Amino acid sequence: MHECPPPRNALRYLLKSAAQTKTGVATSNPKKFLYMRIAGITIPDKKRLEYGLTAVYGVGVSRARTVLKEAGIAAGKRPTDLSAEEENTIRKLVEGKTIEGELRRTVGAHIKRLKDIKSYRGSRHAKKLPARGQRTKTNARTLKGVKKTMGSGKKKLEKK
């Protein structure tokens, strides 16, 4: 009789079952249930750091890459692969920038100032319309909301 080869994922299954703890949850990394948090925001564990850091308001991809370059950490690493020292370095560098609540307050204050001085941009913000010259006849649905079709004004007569 000839023996069939093991399934493709047999090795992965064996490794996973060997790494199971007493609770029955597979953990290959002892830091599995510790989350990386920056400024009160949990960084997604499954994403690469350069994209995961964008969960913080005020951190885009370019700023995330510069922070990781300053910290000397590869952009392709995932938060679960970081040591505590690397995590603290990233946290310190990101929190040194204007982010989250402080940035939201600053942006809100700038918009309020534009409304107070009655500038064109301020009036566009107040009316919830695009402030940077975009057309509004056909587009601008993000700001204007769902299209509301207007009728002729006459009520239709009911047929008996």
N, C-alpha and C positions, 0 to 999 in steps of 0.2 A: 504494500500500500504506500501511496506517496502522500507526504505531508504538505498541506497548503501553507503558504507563508503567512506570518502574522499580519493583521490589518495595519494600514499605514499609520494610524494614530495610536498603535499599541504602546509605543515607547512613551508618548505623551501621557497616556492613561496610567502607565506604571509609575511614572515620575509623580504624577498628581496624587495617586493613591499613597505613595510613599511619604509625601509631604503633608498628609492630613494630620490634623491635631486631634486631641481628645474630643473636641466639640464636633468633629466631623466636617469641619470647613477646611478646604484645601488652602494652605498658605505656603507659598514658596518664599515669601519675603516676610521676615518677622515684623516689619513696619507696615504691614498690609492695612491695618485699621487706623493708622495714624494719618491724618489729613494735613496737607500743606495749606496753611492759611496765611494770607497777606491782607492786612487792613480789613479783617473781618470777612473776607471772601475766600471760599474754598476753591483751590486750584484743581481742575479735573485731573484725576490720576491717569486716565487712559491716553491723554493727549501729550504730544511733545511739548517741552517747556516753552518754546518760542510762541506756540499758539495757546497753550494753557494759561499763560500769564495775561493774555488779553481779556480774561474774565474780569480783571480789575479795571474799573472805570478810569480812563486816563492813560492806560497802557495799551498801545497798539503793537502790531508785529514789529515795526522798526524799533520802537523803544524797548521791547522785550529782547530783541537781538542785541542792542547796545548794552543792556544790563547784563545779559549772559556773557558778552564779550569782556566786559569790565570784571565780572566775577571769575572769568577763566573757566567757564563751564560749557560743554558742548550743547548746541541748540537742540540736538536730536534726543537728548536725555529725557526721561520721563520723571515726574515728581517722586515716584516710588523708588527710583534708583539713586536718589540723592542722599548724601550723608547729612547729618545734623548741621555740620559746619557749613556745607554748601548752601543748605536751606536758609540758615541765618544770614549768610552773605547776600543772597538774593533778596531776602526780606528787607535787610538794611538799605540796599541800593534802591529798591522800588519805593520804600516808604520815605526815602529822601527826596523823591519827586512830589509834585502836587498831584494828588490822586483822590479818588472817591469823594467823600463829603465836602472837603475843602474846595475841590475843583468844581463840583456841582454848584456850590454857593457862589463861587467866583463867576461862573458862566451865567447863573441866574441874576447876579448883581449887574453884569454887563447888559443883559437884555432889559432889565428894569430901568437902567439908566437911559437906554435908547428910547424906551416908552415915555419916560419922564420928560425928556427934552423934545418929545414929539417929532423925532426924526422919521424919515420914510421907512427905514428898516424897522424901527420900533413899532410903527403903525402896522406893518406887515405881520410882525410877531403877534400883535394884539388881535388882529383879524384872523390869525391862524392860516396865513397864506405864505407862499415862498418868498423869502427875503432877498434872494440873490439873482433876480432878473429872469427866472424861469417863466415859461408861458403857463397860463392857467386855463385857457379855453379847453384844452383837451387833457392835459396831464395834471400833476399836482394832487393825485388822489391820496397820497400818504397824509398830507396836511388837511385837505378839504374833507376827507372821509368818503363814504359811499355816495354815489351819484343819486340825487333826488330829482326825478323828472317832474316838471311842472305841467299841469293840464291847461286847458283853455280857460278855465275859470267857471264854465257852465257845468251845472250838475246834469247828469244824464237822466232822462225820464224813464220811469219804470214801465215796462209793457205789461198790460193786463190780459 
